[in-house]
Amino acid sequence: MIMKYDVVIRCRNEMEWLPRVISSLNNQSIKPSKIILVDNSSDDGSAEFAKKKNCFVLKYDKDEFNYSYALNLGIKETSAEEILILSAHCELMTEGSVQNMIEVRHAYKAAGVFGRQVPTINSNPIDTRDLITVFGRERIVFESHPFFHNAFSLIDRAAWEVCPFDENQNGVEDRFWARQQAMKGRKIVYEPDSIVFHEHGLNQGASMNRALRVCKSLKDLHDDDVFAWPKFGK
C-alpha cells in the first residue's frame, strides 16, 4: 500500500503551538506530502512561520468564519488519497500515529478515522475531564450513529468529493459529515493508538458562546432522537 497524505490545518494566531505541531508532523514515520494552512487573518506570525516551514498557506477569504467552509477550502488544494485534518494546537504524540490511522482506515474500508486526544499538564479541569471521558482506550467501529472529531482525523478524499463538509453547519460539522458517510454505508473508526495532545479540549473550557453555537447544530443533528430541546437549542 502506497501511503501518501496531505494535511489541512485551520489556523488563527497559533504561534504558541504551530512550531510543535509542524515538527510533530515532520517527525512522523511517514512524512506528509503537503501541509496546507488555512489562515484566518493571523497577526502573530503564524502564516509567515508556516511559509518558512514549506507549508502552503491559504488565506481564508470570507468575513465571517465558517468551520466547514475552511475545511473545504483547504481540502480543495489537496491531491493525496488520504487527508489528515489537524487542529493548529494538536501536537502528535507518537511518531507512528498517521501511519497507523492510514492502515486502520484501509483495514475497515472506512470513510474516516479519528484519533485519541489527551490533555496536557496545563489543561484546565473541565477540558481534562471531557477528553478523558470521551476518548477511551478501545477501538470503536461506528456503522450507524458515529461520533467523529476532526481536531485529529484522517479522511478518504474520495468520500469528501462525494460529500464535502456541509457549509450550512458551523458547528459539529465533523459529526454531520460522519452521519452522511454512515448513511452511504461507510464506516467511521475511532483509533486510540493514534494520539495527540489537545490542551484546549473539546469545548474550550466553559465558553458559553461556543456551547450555544454547538447546541444549535446538535439540535439539527439529533432532530430524530431528542424530543424536548431547551430554549438555547432554537
FENQUITA-V346179 format. One record per residue. RES is the residue in one small letter. PSI is psi in degrees with one decimal (999 if undefined). D_LAST is the distance of its C-alpha to the last C-alpha in Angstrom with 2 decimals. Layout:
res=RES psi=PSI d_last=D_LAST
res=RES psi=PSI d_last=D_LAST
This chain:
res=m psi=126.5 d_last=47.17
res=i psi=125.3 d_last=46.73
res=m psi=98.7 d_last=44.06
res=k psi=138.1 d_last=42.65
res=y psi=149.2 d_last=39.22
res=d psi=157.9 d_last=37.48
res=v psi=136.0 d_last=34.99
res=v psi=123.7 d_last=31.86
res=i psi=126.0 d_last=30.75
res=r psi=136.3 d_last=27.92
res=c psi=139.9 d_last=29.20
res=r psi=107.9 d_last=28.73
res=n psi=65.3 d_last=31.47
res=e psi=30.1 d_last=32.41
res=m psi=-22.8 d_last=36.15
res=e psi=-34.2 d_last=36.03
res=w psi=-29.2 d_last=35.22
res=l psi=-43.3 d_last=36.20
res=p psi=-40.8 d_last=39.95
res=r psi=-37.4 d_last=39.45
res=v psi=-49.1 d_last=36.89
res=i psi=-39.1 d_last=39.20
res=s psi=-42.0 d_last=42.20
res=s psi=-30.2 d_last=40.64
res=l psi=-44.4 d_last=40.04
res=n psi=-14.9 d_last=43.62
res=n psi=4.2 d_last=44.90
res=q psi=152.6 d_last=43.44
res=s psi=-29.6 d_last=46.02
res=i psi=119.2 d_last=44.88
res=k psi=145.0 d_last=44.28
res=p psi=145.2 d_last=41.47
res=s psi=-33.0 d_last=42.72
res=k psi=137.6 d_last=40.37
res=i psi=120.1 d_last=37.85
res=i psi=122.9 d_last=35.33
res=l psi=114.0 d_last=33.55
res=v psi=104.4 d_last=30.58
res=d psi=125.5 d_last=30.85
res=n psi=76.9 d_last=28.23
res=s psi=40.6 d_last=30.57
res=s psi=141.2 d_last=32.19
res=d psi=19.6 d_last=34.78
res=d psi=12.2 d_last=36.24
res=g psi=4.5 d_last=38.51
res=s psi=-49.6 d_last=36.29
res=a psi=-42.1 d_last=36.92
res=e psi=-41.1 d_last=40.61
res=f psi=-44.0 d_last=41.05
res=a psi=-39.9 d_last=39.45
res=k psi=-39.9 d_last=41.84
res=k psi=-26.0 d_last=44.78
res=k psi=18.4 d_last=43.76
res=n psi=27.3 d_last=43.92
res=c psi=151.7 d_last=40.21
res=f psi=115.5 d_last=38.94
res=v psi=123.3 d_last=36.65
res=l psi=124.7 d_last=34.10
res=k psi=126.6 d_last=32.48
res=y psi=127.2 d_last=28.74
res=d psi=25.5 d_last=28.86
res=k psi=155.4 d_last=25.53
res=d psi=-45.3 d_last=24.39
res=e psi=130.5 d_last=20.84
res=f psi=136.0 d_last=20.86
res=n psi=121.1 d_last=19.29
res=y psi=-44.4 d_last=20.21
res=s psi=-44.5 d_last=20.68
res=y psi=-41.5 d_last=22.77
res=a psi=-41.4 d_last=24.87
res=l psi=-48.6 d_last=25.70
res=n psi=-39.6 d_last=26.63
res=l psi=-45.8 d_last=28.68
res=g psi=-42.9 d_last=30.63
res=i psi=-29.7 d_last=31.18
res=k psi=-24.5 d_last=32.64
res=e psi=1.0 d_last=35.44
res=t psi=163.7 d_last=36.31
res=s psi=-15.3 d_last=39.03
res=a psi=157.8 d_last=39.45
res=e psi=-33.9 d_last=38.41
res=e psi=133.5 d_last=36.56
res=i psi=118.9 d_last=33.83
res=l psi=122.6 d_last=33.11
res=i psi=125.1 d_last=29.78
res=l psi=132.2 d_last=30.17
res=s psi=147.8 d_last=28.39
res=a psi=-6.1 d_last=30.71
res=h psi=32.6 d_last=30.92
res=c psi=109.3 d_last=31.63
res=e psi=125.1 d_last=35.41
res=l psi=132.5 d_last=36.95
res=m psi=-32.5 d_last=38.81
res=t psi=146.5 d_last=41.28
res=e psi=-21.0 d_last=43.40
res=g psi=12.2 d_last=42.89
res=s psi=-48.5 d_last=39.10
res=v psi=-43.5 d_last=38.55
res=q psi=-42.8 d_last=41.59
res=n psi=-42.2 d_last=40.36
res=m psi=-41.1 d_last=36.94
res=i psi=-45.4 d_last=38.75
res=e psi=-41.4 d_last=41.09
res=v psi=-41.5 d_last=38.34
res=r psi=-43.7 d_last=36.34
res=h psi=-36.0 d_last=39.49
res=a psi=-36.9 d_last=40.56
res=y psi=1.2 d_last=37.42
res=k psi=44.0 d_last=36.96
res=a psi=152.9 d_last=33.41
res=a psi=-32.3 d_last=30.98
res=g psi=154.9 d_last=30.04
res=v psi=135.4 d_last=31.09
res=f psi=148.1 d_last=29.42
res=g psi=179.4 d_last=31.46
res=r psi=139.6 d_last=31.51
res=q psi=127.9 d_last=30.23
res=v psi=148.4 d_last=32.11
res=p psi=164.7 d_last=31.85
res=t psi=175.6 d_last=34.62
res=i psi=-15.9 d_last=36.64
res=n psi=-2.7 d_last=34.54
res=s psi=141.7 d_last=31.10
res=n psi=165.3 d_last=29.48
res=p psi=-34.6 d_last=29.17
res=i psi=-47.4 d_last=25.40
res=d psi=-39.7 d_last=25.81
res=t psi=-47.4 d_last=29.02
res=r psi=-47.8 d_last=27.52
res=d psi=-44.2 d_last=24.66
res=l psi=-44.8 d_last=27.10
res=i psi=-35.1 d_last=29.74
res=t psi=-43.2 d_last=27.40
res=v psi=-41.3 d_last=25.75
res=f psi=94.2 d_last=28.79
res=g psi=-167.2 d_last=31.64
res=r psi=7.3 d_last=35.20
res=e psi=135.5 d_last=35.17
res=r psi=139.8 d_last=34.54
res=i psi=131.3 d_last=31.78
res=v psi=111.8 d_last=31.81
res=f psi=136.1 d_last=28.51
res=e psi=-25.6 d_last=28.89
res=s psi=-47.9 d_last=25.89
res=h psi=74.8 d_last=22.81
res=p psi=146.1 d_last=23.59
res=f psi=154.0 d_last=22.41
res=f psi=145.4 d_last=23.36
res=h psi=114.7 d_last=23.51
res=n psi=22.3 d_last=25.06
res=a psi=-24.9 d_last=26.15
res=f psi=92.4 d_last=29.24
res=s psi=159.4 d_last=29.47
res=l psi=126.4 d_last=31.95
res=i psi=156.3 d_last=31.08
res=d psi=118.4 d_last=33.28
res=r psi=-34.5 d_last=33.41
res=a psi=-36.3 d_last=34.20
res=a psi=-36.5 d_last=30.98
res=w psi=-37.4 d_last=29.08
res=e psi=-38.3 d_last=31.08
res=v psi=-34.7 d_last=29.91
res=c psi=85.1 d_last=26.28
res=p psi=170.0 d_last=25.35
res=f psi=138.5 d_last=22.21
res=d psi=110.1 d_last=19.25
res=e psi=-3.0 d_last=18.84
res=n psi=-10.2 d_last=15.57
res=q psi=128.6 d_last=14.20
res=n psi=45.1 d_last=14.73
res=g psi=143.1 d_last=14.27
res=v psi=38.4 d_last=16.00
res=e psi=-27.0 d_last=17.75
res=d psi=-38.8 d_last=20.66
res=r psi=-34.3 d_last=19.08
res=f psi=-43.4 d_last=17.96
res=w psi=-44.9 d_last=21.58
res=a psi=-39.5 d_last=23.09
res=r psi=-41.8 d_last=21.39
res=q psi=-39.5 d_last=22.79
res=q psi=-41.9 d_last=26.14
res=a psi=-38.1 d_last=26.18
res=m psi=-22.5 d_last=25.54
res=k psi=4.0 d_last=28.61
res=g psi=11.8 d_last=30.61
res=r psi=145.9 d_last=30.70
res=k psi=155.8 d_last=30.67
res=i psi=133.8 d_last=28.90
res=v psi=133.5 d_last=31.05
res=y psi=123.3 d_last=30.54
res=e psi=102.5 d_last=33.87
res=p psi=-13.4 d_last=34.62
res=d psi=-1.9 d_last=37.96
res=s psi=121.0 d_last=36.43
res=i psi=141.3 d_last=35.25
res=v psi=153.8 d_last=33.90
res=f psi=135.8 d_last=33.59
res=h psi=89.9 d_last=30.08
res=e psi=-38.4 d_last=30.31
res=h psi=-12.9 d_last=26.74
res=g psi=-169.4 d_last=25.34
res=l psi=-38.6 d_last=22.12
res=n psi=13.5 d_last=19.71
res=q psi=54.9 d_last=22.04
res=g psi=-136.6 d_last=22.67
res=a psi=39.3 d_last=20.26
res=s psi=111.4 d_last=18.39
res=m psi=-36.5 d_last=15.23
res=n psi=-42.3 d_last=14.19
res=r psi=-41.5 d_last=14.74
res=a psi=-41.9 d_last=12.91
res=l psi=-43.6 d_last=9.63
res=r psi=-44.6 d_last=10.32
res=v psi=-40.8 d_last=11.43
res=c psi=-34.3 d_last=8.70
res=k psi=-39.4 d_last=6.34
res=s psi=-37.6 d_last=9.57
res=l psi=-32.7 d_last=10.42
res=k psi=-41.1 d_last=7.78
res=d psi=-41.0 d_last=9.68
res=l psi=-35.6 d_last=12.86
res=h psi=30.9 d_last=12.85
res=d psi=-14.7 d_last=11.58
res=d psi=-4.3 d_last=15.17
res=d psi=3.4 d_last=15.84
res=v psi=121.3 d_last=13.10
res=f psi=-17.5 d_last=12.84
res=a psi=104.1 d_last=10.97
res=w psi=138.4 d_last=7.81
res=p psi=173.2 d_last=7.73
res=k psi=-33.7 d_last=5.76
res=f psi=-11.9 d_last=5.50
res=g psi=-5.5 d_last=3.80
res=k psi=999 d_last=0.00
